[in-house]
Amino acid sequence: MTGSQRHAWRRGSRVACCLSGVAILTLTVAATAAVAERPPHVRPPARVALLTTVSGPTPFPAGCPGAFHDELKIDGLVVEPAIAVNPRNPRNIVATWKQDIVPVYNGRDDVVASSFDGGRTWRRTTIPRLTRCTGGTADTASDPWVSFGGDGTAYFAGQAGLVSTDPEQIAIVASHSHNGGRRWAPPTTVAPPLAGNETPAITASPTRPGRAYMTWANFQTDIEPPWTNTVSFSRTTDHGKHWSAPVLVDQAGPFVIDLAPRIQALHHGALLAIFARADFATQRASIQAVRSPDGGRTWGAPIEAGFKPLAGEFLDPETGDILPQAGYPSSAVAPDGTVYVAYENSTSPTEGGIGVARSRDSGRTWTTIAVPGVTAFAFEPAIAVDRHGTVGVTWYDLRNDTAGDAATTADLWTATSHDRGGTWLQTHVAGPTDLRSAAPAQQNRFGEYQGMAGLRTGFAAIFTLASPQARNGPTDIMFAHITPDRRGWCVPPHSRQHEAACSGQGRGPNVGSPATLTRRSLGHRSHHAGHR
């Protein structure tokens, strides 16, 4: 999202903190059982097998002369990562993020990193001619996204445009790589520069070589309603060289904003578009799902996967700053076709939750699950499913924040489920990290989303950390390989031991303390290649 639109969006009610399911379950207040109190026959839910730093020093130490307000951009301030795993070679992973941002005018460029050893080492590069930094004409880049096709082609989607104009002129662009993310083609314009183009995402076909699908929103909150806001779609059938003319997925009502659309490829060529909606006429916030039976040529009517009343922003009680709550849903499809959508469900600055909407019939009907053990303010979940059908979710929350200590402390957590969300096991991934030392509050501290992708067994997670973990600037992009312990199982929900074992506020001994995680992440820094 561009800086001016983010600022305008925050002036009114937001989707943030407002997405909940129709059948929302009461969030369980988890027992704060110590690790030693776990029943001896219940194994820890997961372990962080690897934690490395993906980002590095800015690749633009001299800035990008000619770009609008380049002198305001902060070296090494990186946010908003996405991740994808090559299905033909799961040790080949690609990540992307926004580089050197400033609150109003976004980043200098988007950076892409590739790994061929399962995330142990990373090589960073850029998209040629994406912005002025790399030989193009755009002032800025934002909202990067990556995906791998079943044939091993990697795809990139993002925004690029001019923020020196009024209104800003933002294009939706795509690129591709045939060598696992080492080198990328110059960007192809999918949607021409237009005020309001936002939140693109790309999904490559897992079964049809050369095909990938792009969706994005167009909305302007800096003008008074009635609005004409849309969600659009385009596809490529030739590995990203050409893209089809945009097709309308949904046109919201005059007092409605749709944002953050994501595409999921279903069985038999069907597609599912999932996005957040804020209806200011009815004061409802919701998750919407729209099906296409024919690969995106036509789209049905939106189906409401979940809703709750619109709410305002949540403020840090100590500083008065806006707490992160982007309101972007994260979605994934399991091998059996089950669709999962993770969303924020906080209710106050001190009480929160993470919810998961689930559909077993390709998005026609939905039920909702509350991830247990999340009671503090929580934000920016990411969800994925591995090849065994295990569901994984990551999120940040403030359960370990201490009032009056001059920091807003967040930790990254994960929960895994081996039974389609019936039971969950929770593990600490990284932190504590200080939100106040990250990006300004207007940028949601860590951007508007983090990333997660399924592996053959376990998950590849990409996320942002600030002080004390960051070493290349105010923030760093981190990678974690999360491996569920499939030998373990969660005791039945009605057993006396269920709450201590399955909601798990404690950090499992397989993960280690925050200090251990910090040392582990820094220990891998020497392996990271620089910008190439």
Sequence and secondary structure as in RCSB ss.txt:
>XXXX:A:sequence
MTGSQRHAWRRGSRVACCLSGVAILTLTVAATAAVAERPPHVRPPARVALLTTVSGPTPFPAGCPGAFHDELKID
GLVVEPAIAVNPRNPRNIVATWKQDIVPVYNGRDDVVASSFDGGRTWRRTTIPRLTRCTGGTADTASDPWVSFGG
DGTAYFAGQAGLVSTDPEQIAIVASHSHNGGRRWAPPTTVAPPLAGNETPAITASPTRPGRAYMTWANFQTDIEP
PWTNTVSFSRTTDHGKHWSAPVLVDQAGPFVIDLAPRIQALHHGALLAIFARADFATQRASIQAVRSPDGGRTWG
APIEAGFKPLAGEFLDPETGDILPQAGYPSSAVAPDGTVYVAYENSTSPTEGGIGVARSRDSGRTWTTIAVPGVT
AFAFEPAIAVDRHGTVGVTWYDLRNDTAGDAATTADLWTATSHDRGGTWLQTHVAGPTDLRSAAPAQQNRFGEYQ
GMAGLRTGFAAIFTLASPQARNGPTDIMFAHITPDRRGWCVPPHSRQHEAACSGQGRGPNVGSPATLTRRSLGHR
SHHAGHR
>XXXX:A:secstr
  HHHHHHHHHS BSTT    TT           GGGS TTS  SEEEEEEEE   S S TT  TTSTTGGGS T
T  EEEEEEE TT TT EEEEEEEEEETTTEEEEEEEEEESSTTSS EEEE TTSSGGGTSS SEEEEEEEEE T
TS EEEEEEEEESSSSS EEEEEEEEESSTTSS    EEEEEEETTEEEEEEEE SSSTT EEEEEEE  SSS S
S   EEEEEEESSTTS     EEEEE  TTEEEEEEEEEE GGG EEEEEEEEETTTTEEEEEEEEETTTTSS  
  EEEEEEE B   B TTT  B       EEEE TTS EEEEEE   BTTB  EEEEEESSTTSS EEEE TT  
S EEEEEEEE TT  EEEEEEE TT  TTSS  EEEEEEEEESSTTSS EEEEEEEEEEGGGSS GGGTTT S  
EEEE SSSEEEEEEE TTT  SSS EEEEEEEEE TT     TTSTTHHHHHT  S  TTT  HHHHHHHHHHTG
GG   B 
